[in-house]
């Protein structure tokens, strides 16, 4: 069982460079960071987990790819990933180039967790209708994968073109979201795995995910429980389900708060 960590990296919390070094020193496999381009002040969209006042870190989130470039630069083995990146809010050509560059410079250590977004006004500020975000995210991920893979890549609205560097690792793409036929169809079509938040209900969902993958005539997708509070019992349970990696949640805090938690989680590795 490989164990990673995820944290909202902000301008007030533990610096991402220090976090990455500490994670690698303690034997963690991966570091994931999330994305919010901005948070509109209106707050007309409630948080999907029922939080009342939006936590401060949502307003102060660092750009994930810039943050991960710093994390990769000071580590040698740590896998660096987005958890999650919002492709519907991004230009796919520029984002594909940034991810490929990060993967190239890091020696092939990048993974790309993506999601569809829950904040209606944030998405609309990018010129995307909320109801179309899944379709736009799908199209953008497919475009990025073409740019990473093909010597000459083209897609709808973009003429055949060259784009280098190519990533070393062909970065795996994992989709976050709640279990369901729509999500699993996306995973089976254009992703490598599923990153369920919190890890609840995974066992019950696995048959439906396996069925979606079989229907798409592809191998079973990886499952990585994400943002969990790990215990030995929980990790053993995941291992029994055939899960090979879990990602533990860290609060967005100072080094004095984070380092003891890293020490605690490291004892489970």
PLY file of the C-alpha trace (Angstrom):
ply
format ascii 1.0
element vertex 269
property float x
property float y
property float z
element edge 268
property int vertex1
property int vertex2
end_header
0.00 0.00 0.00
1.48 3.31 -1.10
0.46 6.36 0.92
0.32 9.92 -0.38
-0.84 13.20 1.07
-2.93 16.12 -0.15
-3.17 19.66 1.17
-4.64 22.99 0.12
-1.42 24.89 -0.52
-1.87 28.61 0.17
0.17 31.76 0.72
-0.37 31.40 4.49
0.25 27.70 5.11
3.32 25.49 5.21
5.39 26.29 2.10
4.98 23.64 -0.59
8.75 23.22 -0.87
9.00 22.33 2.82
5.95 20.07 2.59
7.35 18.16 -0.39
10.74 17.66 1.27
9.12 16.48 4.51
6.82 14.07 2.66
9.65 12.48 0.69
11.91 12.23 3.74
9.18 10.27 5.54
8.61 7.84 2.69
5.33 9.13 1.27
4.65 8.15 -2.32
2.86 11.23 -3.60
1.78 14.82 -3.00
-1.45 16.18 -4.49
-2.67 19.78 -4.47
-6.08 21.18 -5.53
-7.19 24.03 -7.76
-9.53 26.99 -7.50
-8.69 29.78 -9.93
-10.66 32.23 -7.79
-13.71 32.32 -5.52
-16.41 34.83 -6.47
-17.56 36.90 -3.49
-21.26 36.30 -4.15
-21.07 32.79 -2.63
-24.43 31.87 -4.17
-23.22 28.28 -4.63
-23.21 26.30 -1.36
-20.28 23.98 -0.66
-21.16 20.42 -1.77
-20.22 18.98 1.62
-22.55 21.32 3.46
-19.92 23.61 4.93
-21.40 26.88 6.16
-18.76 29.56 5.88
-16.25 28.66 3.18
-12.84 27.85 4.69
-10.19 30.49 4.10
-7.95 28.18 2.06
-10.45 28.09 -0.81
-9.80 31.80 -1.40
-6.02 31.49 -1.18
-5.21 28.35 -3.18
-1.94 28.42 -5.11
-1.88 27.55 -8.79
-1.39 23.77 -8.69
1.07 23.41 -11.57
3.33 26.21 -10.37
3.22 24.82 -6.83
4.02 21.30 -8.03
6.96 22.56 -10.06
8.52 23.79 -6.82
7.70 20.47 -5.12
9.27 18.47 -7.94
12.39 20.64 -8.01
13.33 19.81 -4.39
12.52 16.08 -4.47
13.78 13.05 -6.37
11.15 10.32 -5.99
7.94 12.03 -4.86
5.07 11.74 -7.35
3.43 15.14 -7.79
-0.20 15.41 -8.78
-3.23 17.63 -9.08
-6.08 16.72 -6.80
-7.96 18.10 -8.51
-7.35 20.23 -11.60
-10.41 21.78 -13.29
-9.94 21.27 -17.05
-13.23 22.94 -17.98
-11.75 26.19 -16.65
-8.47 25.87 -18.55
-7.15 26.26 -22.08
-6.18 22.70 -23.06
-3.23 23.70 -25.26
-1.53 25.81 -22.60
-2.35 23.32 -19.84
-1.06 20.36 -21.85
2.21 22.23 -22.43
2.56 23.09 -18.73
1.90 19.52 -17.58
4.22 18.03 -20.21
6.95 20.46 -19.19
6.51 19.59 -15.51
6.62 15.87 -16.30
9.71 16.32 -18.50
11.60 18.33 -15.89
10.58 16.06 -13.00
11.68 12.88 -14.73
8.19 11.53 -15.32
6.69 11.99 -11.85
3.40 13.74 -12.71
-0.16 12.45 -12.29
-3.23 14.47 -13.23
-6.32 14.27 -11.07
-9.21 16.13 -12.70
-12.74 17.07 -11.71
-15.74 18.95 -12.99
-16.15 21.65 -10.33
-18.96 22.52 -7.95
-18.83 26.34 -7.82
-21.28 27.59 -10.45
-20.09 31.18 -10.53
-16.40 30.20 -10.66
-17.05 28.06 -13.74
-19.28 30.65 -15.41
-16.57 33.29 -14.97
-14.50 31.19 -17.38
-17.21 31.41 -20.02
-18.48 27.85 -19.45
-22.11 27.09 -18.69
-22.36 24.97 -15.54
-24.43 22.33 -17.32
-21.73 21.92 -19.99
-18.76 21.56 -17.64
-18.52 17.78 -17.97
-18.54 17.91 -21.76
-15.95 20.71 -21.82
-13.73 18.90 -19.31
-13.92 15.70 -21.39
-13.04 17.51 -24.61
-10.13 19.32 -22.97
-8.68 16.17 -21.40
-8.93 14.31 -24.70
-7.20 17.22 -26.43
-4.40 17.25 -23.84
-3.85 13.52 -24.18
-3.54 13.91 -27.95
-0.96 16.67 -27.51
1.03 14.51 -25.09
0.89 11.44 -27.34
0.92 12.44 -31.01
3.74 13.97 -33.01
1.12 15.95 -34.91
-2.03 16.58 -32.88
-5.30 18.20 -33.87
-8.80 18.30 -32.49
-12.03 20.27 -32.90
-11.24 23.96 -33.19
-7.48 23.36 -33.33
-5.58 22.58 -36.51
-2.93 19.79 -36.61
0.12 21.13 -34.81
3.40 20.27 -33.11
3.80 20.62 -29.38
6.85 19.64 -27.37
8.11 18.57 -24.91
6.28 15.29 -24.79
5.84 14.00 -21.23
8.11 11.18 -20.16
5.49 9.17 -18.31
2.31 9.72 -20.37
0.77 11.18 -17.17
-2.09 9.07 -15.85
-5.41 10.89 -15.55
-7.68 10.17 -12.58
-11.21 11.54 -12.28
-12.66 12.64 -8.95
-16.33 12.57 -8.10
-19.16 10.56 -6.59
-19.82 7.03 -7.80
-22.40 6.69 -10.54
-22.91 5.53 -14.12
-22.14 8.94 -15.63
-18.84 9.30 -13.76
-17.77 5.71 -14.41
-18.50 6.12 -18.11
-16.09 9.06 -18.13
-13.45 7.07 -16.25
-13.78 4.12 -18.62
-13.61 6.29 -21.72
-10.74 8.69 -21.16
-9.11 8.23 -17.76
-6.86 5.76 -15.97
-8.56 5.74 -12.60
-11.05 7.07 -10.07
-10.20 9.15 -6.98
-13.23 9.00 -4.66
-13.17 11.67 -1.97
-13.06 10.21 1.51
-13.16 6.60 0.38
-16.65 5.71 1.64
-18.73 3.26 -0.35
-15.86 2.05 -2.53
-16.54 -1.67 -2.14
-20.17 -1.26 -3.23
-19.13 0.84 -6.23
-16.42 -1.44 -7.59
-18.73 -3.79 -9.56
-20.26 -0.86 -11.47
-16.83 0.58 -12.26
-15.59 -2.84 -13.40
-18.68 -3.22 -15.61
-18.10 0.20 -17.20
-14.48 -0.71 -17.94
-15.46 -4.08 -19.43
-18.06 -2.38 -21.61
-15.32 -0.04 -22.87
-13.09 -3.09 -23.47
-10.31 -1.80 -21.27
-8.58 -2.98 -18.07
-10.08 -2.18 -14.69
-9.40 1.41 -13.69
-7.23 2.16 -10.68
-8.99 3.32 -7.53
-7.22 5.72 -5.18
-9.18 6.75 -2.06
-8.49 10.47 -1.76
-8.44 12.89 1.17
-8.84 10.10 3.72
-8.00 9.99 7.41
-5.83 6.86 7.37
-5.70 4.11 9.96
-4.04 0.71 9.80
-7.43 -0.97 9.64
-8.60 1.26 6.81
-5.46 0.71 4.75
-5.66 -3.05 5.29
-9.29 -2.93 4.13
-8.32 -1.06 0.97
-5.56 -3.59 0.30
-8.09 -6.43 0.54
-10.07 -4.69 -2.21
-6.99 -4.64 -4.45
-6.30 -0.95 -3.92
-2.60 -0.06 -4.05
-2.57 3.62 -3.10
-4.43 5.92 -0.72
-4.03 9.67 -0.23
-4.30 11.12 3.27
-5.75 14.53 3.98
-3.71 17.27 5.62
-5.27 20.50 6.92
-4.14 23.76 5.37
-1.90 24.84 8.21
1.55 25.74 9.41
4.54 23.43 9.68
3.89 23.14 13.43
0.51 21.60 12.60
1.52 19.54 9.58
4.78 17.90 10.63
3.31 15.97 13.60
0.54 14.66 11.31
3.10 13.58 8.71
4.98 11.73 11.45
1.77 10.04 12.57
0.78 8.99 9.04
4.33 7.88 8.22
4.09 5.18 10.86
1.47 3.53 8.64
3.80 3.23 5.64
0 1
1 2
2 3
3 4
4 5
5 6
6 7
7 8
8 9
9 10
10 11
11 12
12 13
13 14
14 15
15 16
16 17
17 18
18 19
19 20
20 21
21 22
22 23
23 24
24 25
25 26
26 27
27 28
28 29
29 30
30 31
31 32
32 33
33 34
34 35
35 36
36 37
37 38
38 39
39 40
40 41
41 42
42 43
43 44
44 45
45 46
46 47
47 48
48 49
49 50
50 51
51 52
52 53
53 54
54 55
55 56
56 57
57 58
58 59
59 60
60 61
61 62
62 63
63 64
64 65
65 66
66 67
67 68
68 69
69 70
70 71
71 72
72 73
73 74
74 75
75 76
76 77
77 78
78 79
79 80
80 81
81 82
82 83
83 84
84 85
85 86
86 87
87 88
88 89
89 90
90 91
91 92
92 93
93 94
94 95
95 96
96 97
97 98
98 99
99 100
100 101
101 102
102 103
103 104
104 105
105 106
106 107
107 108
108 109
109 110
110 111
111 112
112 113
113 114
114 115
115 116
116 117
117 118
118 119
119 120
120 121
121 122
122 123
123 124
124 125
125 126
126 127
127 128
128 129
129 130
130 131
131 132
132 133
133 134
134 135
135 136
136 137
137 138
138 139
139 140
140 141
141 142
142 143
143 144
144 145
145 146
146 147
147 148
148 149
149 150
150 151
151 152
152 153
153 154
154 155
155 156
156 157
157 158
158 159
159 160
160 161
161 162
162 163
163 164
164 165
165 166
166 167
167 168
168 169
169 170
170 171
171 172
172 173
173 174
174 175
175 176
176 177
177 178
178 179
179 180
180 181
181 182
182 183
183 184
184 185
185 186
186 187
187 188
188 189
189 190
190 191
191 192
192 193
193 194
194 195
195 196
196 197
197 198
198 199
199 200
200 201
201 202
202 203
203 204
204 205
205 206
206 207
207 208
208 209
209 210
210 211
211 212
212 213
213 214
214 215
215 216
216 217
217 218
218 219
219 220
220 221
221 222
222 223
223 224
224 225
225 226
226 227
227 228
228 229
229 230
230 231
231 232
232 233
233 234
234 235
235 236
236 237
237 238
238 239
239 240
240 241
241 242
242 243
243 244
244 245
245 246
246 247
247 248
248 249
249 250
250 251
251 252
252 253
253 254
254 255
255 256
256 257
257 258
258 259
259 260
260 261
261 262
262 263
263 264
264 265
265 266
266 267
267 268
